[in-house]
Every structure is written in C-alpha cells, then in structure tokens.
Amino acid sequence: MFLTGVRVGEVGGLRWRDIDFENEKITINHSLFIAYEGGEKTMKLTSPKTVNSVREIPFIGEMREILESQMKKQKKARKEYGNKRWRSSGEMDDLVFTTTLGSPCVRYIVQKEIDKIRKRMDMEDAVRAIKENRKPVKFRYFHPHTIRHTFATRCFENGIEPKVAQKLLGHSSITVTMNIYTHVMEDKMGDEISKFGYALTDTEAKDYKELLGDVKQISVHSNL
C-alpha cells in the first residue's frame, strides 16, 4: 500500500492475474465490496467507483520482492490447510492478499495489521527510551487511507508531476490531487521561509517581523 497508494478495497480485490511480473506493473480493475443482505455479510469483487480508478501502476521500490514473498507464503499456507480448509473460492480464489486461512483482506483485517505493527514499534521504542534515558515516543493511530495520503505526499516530495500522481492514485479530478499537493507545499513553505530568516541579521529580522505584522493587519482589514 505504501508503494502503490491503492485504496484498501483495491488492495483487498487485487488478483494474481492483475500482476504482470514480466513488464513489472499492476493493473487495478477491481475492488473488494462488502454488503449486508438479509442480515448476512456478503463479499464480491466490483468495478472501481470511477473510470480513472482503472489504472496501471509500475513496480516501485521493492515491489517485486514483496509480491514474490507473498506468493511463496500463500502457496505454503494453501498446501498446509488444503482445499477444504482454505476459505477463498470462486472469484476470490485468486486474491493476492488474504488471511492465513485464505479469507479476503477486508478493511478490518488491514486495520488490525496496522495496529499490530504500530504497537510493536511502540514497544521497541519503549525499550530504546529506557536505554537512552528519555520518554518513549508513541506512534499515533492511523487508518488505511492514511497510507494512501502518505504515498501521494512522497510523490510530490520526489518531484512527480501532479498529473502523473493523479493517474497513479486514480483520482477522478486533478483538484483532489492538487489539494494534497497544496497541503504538502504549505508544510515545505514554512521550512523554506525559515532558511531565508536565518540569512538575516538581527536588525533585519526585527524589521522583517514588523513588516509582516503590518502586512497581516492590512490583509485583515482589506480582506486580501
């Protein structure tokens, strides 16, 4: 998810037939959909919500290694549990990411795995904190969609054009992509402006600060 920016439903609906190892690309054309009918939970693969959601994503970073490792683990699990105990069948039988017993990876499962990793990181830092005589730093809670936002942020930080990022993320509108881009730029703007501040003398910095205050007051009264 960190290397593709796919939605949680898209990673749950990813099939092995959608992965082209030869040309090193992943085709996103299905999403795992969950609904309750007559009080019972049903799962099925559906087409993505928009035309733009159907897309190809090239292998990035260690993507090949991750997929090959997953294939190896899944084949081992299938062999150990056998067809009778393996829970995926029909259209779900080709899913890339499943639980140990073959169940589809729904949002709950993904969130559970994220929480396990986060808690393990907290425990590791708690041990380091004792050795370094400091307070441990808690890794804040986050949900699967946060990973998608992280992927978009990394795209912009590495100079990927917004239009390319839009295609990779499957956004229906460039406006959605640019909203994230603007947020990233605002964060970086503060860092860049601070560099300018370091170059000023104490007197210049004081004058500059007063000037900014005047500009702010003018902006408020003139609605600029």
C-alpha positions in Angstrom: 0.0 0.0 0.0 2.9 2.4 0.7 4.4 1.7 -2.7 1.2 1.9 -4.7 -1.2 4.3 -3.0 -4.1 1.9 -3.6 -7.3 2.1 -1.7 -8.0 -0.5 0.9 -10.7 -2.0 -1.2 -8.4 -2.2 -4.2 -5.7 -4.0 -2.3 -8.3 -6.4 -1.0 -9.6 -7.1 -4.5 -6.1 -7.4 -6.2 -5.7 -10.7 -8.0 -2.6 -12.5 -9.2 -3.8 -12.3 -12.8 -3.7 -8.5 -12.4 0.1 -8.6 -11.8 2.4 -8.5 -14.7 5.8 -9.7 -13.4 7.4 -9.6 -16.9 6.6 -5.9 -17.5 6.6 -5.1 -13.8 3.2 -3.4 -13.5 0.0 -3.9 -11.5 -3.4 -3.4 -13.1 -6.1 -2.1 -10.7 -9.5 -3.0 -12.1 -11.4 -4.5 -9.2 -12.3 -3.6 -5.6 -13.5 -5.8 -2.7 -17.0 -4.8 -1.8 -18.8 -5.8 1.4 -22.5 -5.6 1.9 -25.1 -7.0 4.3 -28.1 -8.7 2.7 -30.8 -10.2 4.9 -28.5 -9.7 8.0 -25.7 -11.7 6.4 -22.4 -10.3 5.2 -21.6 -10.8 1.6 -18.4 -10.0 -0.3 -17.8 -9.6 -4.0 -15.4 -8.0 -6.5 -16.8 -5.0 -8.2 -15.5 -2.5 -10.7 -13.8 0.6 -9.3 -16.0 3.6 -8.5 -14.7 5.8 -11.3 -13.2 5.3 -14.8 -10.0 6.9 -13.5 -9.7 4.2 -10.8 -8.9 1.6 -13.5 -5.2 2.1 -13.9 -1.8 0.6 -14.2 0.9 1.1 -11.5 4.5 0.3 -12.2 6.6 -1.7 -9.7 8.1 0.8 -7.3 11.0 0.1 -4.9 10.9 -3.5 -3.5 7.5 -4.3 -5.0 8.7 -7.4 -6.8 10.3 -8.8 -3.6 7.1 -8.1 -1.6 4.8 -9.9 -4.2 7.1 -12.9 -4.6 7.3 -13.3 -0.8 3.5 -13.1 -0.6 3.1 -15.7 -3.3 5.5 -18.0 -1.5 3.7 -17.6 1.8 0.3 -18.1 0.3 1.3 -21.3 -1.6 2.7 -22.7 1.6 -0.5 -21.9 3.5 -2.7 -23.4 0.8 -0.6 -26.6 0.9 -0.8 -26.8 4.7 -4.5 -26.2 5.0 -5.7 -28.0 1.9 -8.7 -27.1 -0.3 -11.3 -28.0 2.3 -9.9 -25.5 4.9 -8.8 -22.8 2.5 -11.6 -20.2 2.8 -11.3 -18.4 -0.6 -13.1 -19.9 -3.5 -14.7 -18.8 -6.8 -13.8 -15.3 -7.8 -12.0 -14.9 -4.5 -9.6 -17.8 -5.1 -7.1 -15.7 -7.0 -6.7 -12.9 -4.4 -3.1 -11.7 -3.7 -3.7 -10.7 -0.1 -5.6 -13.0 2.2 -5.5 -14.1 5.8 -3.6 -17.2 6.9 -6.6 -19.3 6.2 -7.4 -17.6 2.8 -10.1 -15.2 3.8 -10.2 -11.9 1.9 -8.4 -8.9 3.5 -11.3 -6.6 4.3 -10.8 -3.2 5.9 -11.0 -4.6 9.4 -8.1 -7.1 8.7 -5.9 -4.3 7.3 -6.6 -2.0 10.2 -5.8 -4.9 12.6 -2.4 -5.5 10.9 -1.6 -1.8 11.0 -2.4 -1.7 14.8 -0.1 -4.7 15.4 2.8 -3.1 13.6 2.2 0.2 15.4 2.1 -1.4 18.8 5.3 -3.4 18.1 7.0 -0.2 17.1 5.9 1.4 20.4 7.2 -1.5 22.4 10.6 -1.3 20.6 10.9 2.4 21.2 9.9 2.0 24.9 12.9 -0.3 25.2 15.2 2.2 23.5 13.8 5.0 25.6 14.9 3.2 28.8 18.5 2.8 27.4 18.6 6.4 26.2 17.0 7.8 29.4 14.2 9.6 27.7 10.4 9.4 27.4 9.1 6.9 24.7 7.5 8.4 21.6 4.1 6.9 20.8 3.4 6.2 17.2 0.0 7.9 16.6 -3.1 5.9 15.5 -3.8 6.0 11.8 -6.1 4.2 9.4 -5.6 2.5 6.0 -6.5 5.7 4.0 -3.6 7.5 5.7 -1.2 5.2 3.8 -2.7 6.4 0.5 -2.1 10.0 1.6 1.5 9.2 2.5 2.1 7.7 -1.0 0.7 11.0 -2.5 3.0 13.0 -0.3 6.1 11.0 -1.3 5.2 11.5 -4.9 5.2 15.3 -4.5 8.3 15.3 -2.3 10.2 13.4 -5.0 9.1 15.8 -7.8 6.5 13.7 -9.5 4.2 15.9 -11.6 0.6 16.3 -10.2 -0.9 14.8 -13.4 1.2 11.7 -13.1 0.3 11.4 -9.4 -3.3 11.7 -10.3 -3.0 8.8 -12.7 -1.2 6.6 -10.2 -3.7 7.4 -7.4 -6.8 7.1 -9.7 -8.3 10.4 -8.7 -11.3 11.4 -10.7 -10.2 15.0 -10.7 -6.9 16.8 -10.6 -8.4 19.1 -8.0 -8.4 16.2 -5.5 -4.7 15.6 -6.2 -3.9 19.3 -6.0 -5.5 19.6 -2.6 -2.9 17.1 -1.3 -0.2 18.8 -3.3 -1.1 22.2 -1.8 -1.0 20.8 1.8 2.5 19.4 1.2 3.7 22.7 -0.3 2.3 24.6 2.7 4.4 22.4 5.0 7.5 22.8 2.9 6.9 26.6 2.6 7.5 27.1 6.3 10.8 25.2 6.1 12.0 27.1 3.1 11.0 30.5 4.5 12.8 29.8 7.7 16.0 29.4 5.6 15.5 32.9 4.4 15.1 34.1 8.0 18.5 32.5 9.0 20.2 34.7 6.4 19.0 38.0 8.0 20.9 40.0 10.6 19.2 40.5 14.0 18.2 44.1 13.0 16.9 42.9 9.6 15.0 40.1 11.2 13.3 42.5 13.6 12.3 44.9 10.7 11.1 42.0 8.6 9.0 40.7 11.5 7.4 44.1 12.0 6.8 44.4 8.2 5.0 41.0 8.2 2.8 42.2 11.1 1.8 45.3 9.2 1.0 43.3 6.1 -1.1 40.9 8.1 -3.1 43.9 9.6 -3.6 45.4 6.1 -4.7 42.0 4.8 -7.3 41.6 7.5 -8.8 45.0 7.0 -8.8 44.8 3.2 -10.0 41.2 3.0 -6.9 40.3 0.9 
